[in-house]
Amino acid sequence: MKLTGRRESTNVDDRRGMSAAKMGGLGIGGIVIALLMTFLSKGSIGLEDIISNVGMMNVTEQAEGGREFTAEEQELAKFSKQILAGTEDVWTEEFKKLGRTYEPPKMVLYTGSVQTACGNGQSSMGPFYCSADQCLYIDLSFFSSMKQQLGADGDFAYAYVIAHEVGHHVEYLLGSLGKAHEQMSRMNSTDANKVSVRLELLADFYAGVWAYHDNKMFGSIEDGDLEEAIRCAQVIGDNYLQEKARGYSQPETFTHGTSKQRMKWLKLGLTTGDIRRGNTFECSDAEL
């Protein structure tokens, strides 16, 4: 992605290196721990620190308790802030078209565990969004684990992860998240999972919508970027993860959608940029 000269969002709470205790929310990586319990260490998508290359710059910042951040970690933090800023720019304009005012979420960067209004967050759950405090939570080591454990790499793939979580915030502001959660509270687990899939696919779609308009505003997409995001959507599909973990999948347990579905809705947002096309709650199961 072309991000040179792009601003960094100030809606960021950097808690890296701090201790914590509570968690919850919707996350692009949250499904991974449930599906890869027997496949990855501790059933997670990653608890490793990002290791800097030997030849890189010296440490630039220091966390609470004396933990030092590598140049690579700081570059990832800067990247995440720039992507968040891009979502702010795009969704501010898109909400204006709807006659509404966009209220951006806060992004919390943390290490290991974090306290949220939804409970105790763990890095093993991957990035997640908590509607109770309107924050998205990211342990930056997740991006390293995406590459090492899922083979999903590239700055645009990482941007998709952030944009997906912001997509849940868009759902919250437009009311679809609250309605879905209310419905899920009255359903059995199988039916609630089906509603969850529609929420996740909608967040994928919104991530694509963001990318479409970010590129129009800033010319940010480069050759290979789209393939990175699509590859990422493929390897975080429920069926892909379950089959990778145990050799078979159980559709009734899907909560995020199949690889095919996730790629479909991300592509739809990427190619149209039309928020009105996000009709995952109006489609039949077959049409998803």
C-alpha positions in Angstrom: 0.0 0.0 0.0 1.1 3.6 -0.6 0.9 5.3 2.7 3.8 7.8 2.4 2.7 11.1 3.9 -0.5 9.8 5.2 -1.7 11.1 8.6 -1.9 8.9 11.7 -5.1 8.7 13.7 -5.0 10.2 17.2 -7.9 8.0 18.3 -5.4 5.5 19.7 -4.8 4.2 23.2 -1.3 2.6 23.3 -1.3 0.1 26.2 1.5 -2.1 24.9 3.5 -3.5 27.7 0.8 -2.9 30.3 -0.9 -5.6 32.4 -4.6 -6.1 32.1 -7.5 -8.3 33.1 -10.8 -8.4 31.1 -12.2 -9.3 27.5 -14.9 -9.8 24.8 -16.3 -8.6 21.5 -16.3 -9.6 17.8 -13.0 -10.4 16.2 -11.6 -11.4 12.8 -9.2 -13.6 14.7 -11.5 -14.7 17.5 -12.7 -17.8 15.6 -9.1 -19.0 15.2 -8.6 -20.0 18.8 -11.8 -22.0 18.8 -11.0 -23.8 15.6 -7.3 -24.3 15.9 -7.2 -25.5 19.5 -5.4 -28.6 18.5 -3.4 -27.1 15.7 -1.7 -24.0 17.1 0.1 -23.4 20.3 -2.4 -23.0 23.1 -5.1 -23.0 20.4 -4.3 -19.5 19.5 -3.4 -17.4 16.5 -0.3 -16.2 18.1 1.3 -15.0 21.3 4.7 -14.4 19.8 6.4 -11.0 19.9 7.4 -9.5 16.6 11.2 -9.8 16.3 13.1 -7.0 14.6 15.7 -7.8 11.9 19.3 -7.6 13.1 20.1 -4.8 10.7 17.2 -2.5 11.5 17.1 0.7 13.5 17.6 0.8 17.2 14.8 0.7 19.7 12.6 3.8 19.5 10.3 3.6 22.5 10.0 1.9 25.9 6.9 0.3 27.4 5.7 0.2 31.0 8.0 -2.0 33.1 11.0 -1.4 30.8 9.9 -3.4 27.8 11.4 -1.9 24.7 9.7 -1.7 21.3 11.6 -2.7 18.2 11.7 -0.6 15.1 9.5 -3.2 13.4 6.9 -3.0 16.2 6.9 0.8 15.9 6.5 0.6 12.2 3.5 -1.7 12.6 2.0 0.7 15.2 2.5 3.6 12.7 0.9 1.6 9.9 -2.1 0.7 12.1 -2.6 4.3 13.0 -2.5 5.3 9.3 -5.0 2.7 8.3 -7.3 3.8 11.1 -7.0 7.3 9.9 -8.0 6.1 6.4 -11.1 4.5 7.8 -12.0 7.7 9.6 -11.7 9.7 6.3 -13.7 7.2 4.3 -16.5 6.5 6.8 -16.9 10.2 7.6 -17.7 10.8 3.9 -19.9 7.7 3.5 -21.9 8.6 6.6 -22.4 12.1 5.2 -24.0 10.5 2.1 -26.5 8.8 4.5 -27.2 12.1 6.3 -25.4 10.9 9.4 -22.3 11.8 11.4 -19.6 9.2 11.7 -18.2 8.8 15.2 -14.9 7.0 14.9 -13.9 4.2 17.3 -10.8 4.2 19.4 -8.0 1.7 18.6 -6.3 0.1 21.6 -2.9 -1.4 21.1 -2.0 -3.9 23.7 0.3 -6.8 24.6 -0.8 -10.1 25.9 -4.0 -9.1 27.6 -6.2 -6.1 28.0 -9.1 -4.8 30.0 -12.2 -3.8 28.0 -15.8 -3.0 28.7 -16.7 -6.4 27.3 -14.4 -8.3 29.6 -10.9 -9.6 29.6 -9.2 -9.6 26.2 -6.4 -12.0 25.3 -4.0 -11.7 22.3 -4.8 -15.3 21.5 -8.2 -14.3 20.4 -6.9 -12.0 17.7 -8.1 -8.5 17.0 -11.7 -7.8 18.2 -14.2 -5.0 18.6 -16.1 -4.2 21.7 -19.4 -2.3 21.2 -19.7 -1.5 24.9 -16.8 0.9 24.7 -16.7 1.3 20.9 -13.0 0.3 20.8 -11.1 -2.1 18.6 -8.3 -4.0 20.3 -5.2 -5.3 18.5 -2.1 -7.0 19.8 0.3 -6.3 16.9 2.0 -9.7 17.2 -1.2 -11.0 15.4 0.2 -9.8 12.1 3.4 -11.7 12.6 1.3 -14.8 13.4 -0.9 -14.3 10.3 2.2 -14.8 8.2 3.9 -17.6 10.2 0.8 -19.7 10.9 -1.7 -19.0 8.2 0.5 -17.8 5.3 -1.4 -14.6 5.1 1.1 -11.7 4.7 1.3 -8.2 3.3 0.3 -4.7 4.3 -3.0 -4.8 2.6 -3.9 -8.1 4.3 -3.1 -6.4 7.6 -5.2 -3.4 6.6 -8.1 -5.7 5.9 -7.9 -7.0 9.4 -8.2 -3.5 10.9 -10.8 -2.4 8.4 -12.9 -5.5 9.3 -12.9 -4.6 13.0 -13.9 -1.0 12.0 -16.6 -2.6 10.0 -18.1 -4.0 13.2 -18.1 -0.4 14.5 -20.0 0.7 11.4 -22.5 -2.1 12.1 -22.9 -0.7 15.6 -23.5 2.8 14.5 -26.0 1.7 11.8 -27.8 -0.5 14.3 -27.3 -3.9 12.6 -24.9 -5.1 15.4 -27.4 -4.4 18.2 -30.3 -6.0 16.3 -28.2 -9.1 15.6 -27.1 -9.5 19.2 -30.7 -9.1 20.4 -31.8 -11.8 18.0 -28.9 -14.1 19.0 -29.8 -13.8 22.7 -33.1 -15.6 21.9 -31.7 -18.3 19.7 -30.1 -21.7 20.1 -26.4 -21.9 19.3 -26.8 -23.2 15.8 -29.2 -20.4 14.8 -27.1 -17.8 16.6 -24.1 -18.9 14.7 -25.9 -18.2 11.5 -26.6 -14.7 12.5 -23.0 -14.3 13.6 -21.9 -15.4 10.1 -24.0 -12.6 8.5 -22.4 -10.0 10.9 -18.9 -11.1 10.0 -19.6 -11.2 6.2 -21.1 -7.7 6.5 -17.9 -6.5 8.3 -15.9 -8.1 5.4 -18.0 -6.2 3.0 -17.5 -2.9 4.8 -13.7 -3.6 4.8 -13.9 -3.8 1.0 -16.0 -0.6 0.8 -13.3 1.2 2.8 -10.6 -0.1 0.5 -12.5 1.1 -2.6 -12.9 4.6 -1.3 -9.5 4.8 0.3 -7.9 4.0 -3.0 -10.1 6.7 -4.7 -9.1 9.3 -2.1 -5.4 8.5 -1.9 -4.4 6.0 -4.6 -3.3 3.6 -1.9 -3.7 0.3 -3.6 -0.7 -1.2 -5.4 -0.2 -4.3 -7.5 -0.6 -7.4 -5.4 -2.6 -5.7 -2.7 -6.0 -7.1 -3.6 -4.5 -10.6 -3.8 -3.1 -10.2 -0.3 -6.5 -9.3 1.2 -8.4 -12.1 -0.7 -5.8 -14.6 0.4 -6.3 -13.5 4.0 -10.1 -13.8 3.6 -9.6 -17.3 2.3 -7.4 -18.7 5.1 -9.7 -17.3 7.9 -12.8 -19.0 6.5 -14.4 -21.3 9.0 -14.2 -24.3 6.7 -10.5 -23.7 5.9 -9.5 -23.4 9.6 -11.6 -26.4 10.7 -10.3 -28.6 7.9 -6.7 -27.5 8.6 -7.1 -28.2 12.3 -8.8 -31.6 12.2 -9.4 -32.7 8.6 -13.1 -31.9 8.4 -15.5 -29.1 9.0 -18.9 -28.7 10.8 -21.0 -26.0 9.1 -23.4 -25.8 12.0 -20.5 -24.4 14.1 -19.5 -21.7 11.6 -19.5 -18.2 13.1 -17.5 -16.2 10.5 -18.4 -17.7 7.1 -16.7 -20.0 4.7 -13.6 -19.0 2.7 -15.8 -18.6 -0.4 -18.3 -16.4 1.4 -15.7 -14.2 3.0 -13.9 -13.7 -0.3 -17.2 -13.0 -2.0 -18.3 -10.2 0.3 -14.9 -8.6 0.6 -14.7 -8.6 -3.3 -18.2 -7.0 -3.5 -17.1 -4.1 -1.3 -13.8 -3.8 -3.1 -15.4 -3.6 -6.6 -18.5 -1.5 -5.9 -17.7 0.7 -2.9 -21.5 0.9 -2.5 -22.6 0.6 1.1 -26.1 -0.2 0.0 -25.0 -3.5 -1.4 -24.2 -4.8 2.1 -27.4 -6.9 2.4 -26.1 -10.0 4.2 -29.2 -10.0 6.4 -31.5 -10.0 3.4 -29.9 -12.9 1.6 -31.0 -16.5 1.9 -28.4 -18.9 3.2 -27.8 -20.1 -0.3 -27.2 -16.6 -1.6 -24.6 -15.8 1.1 
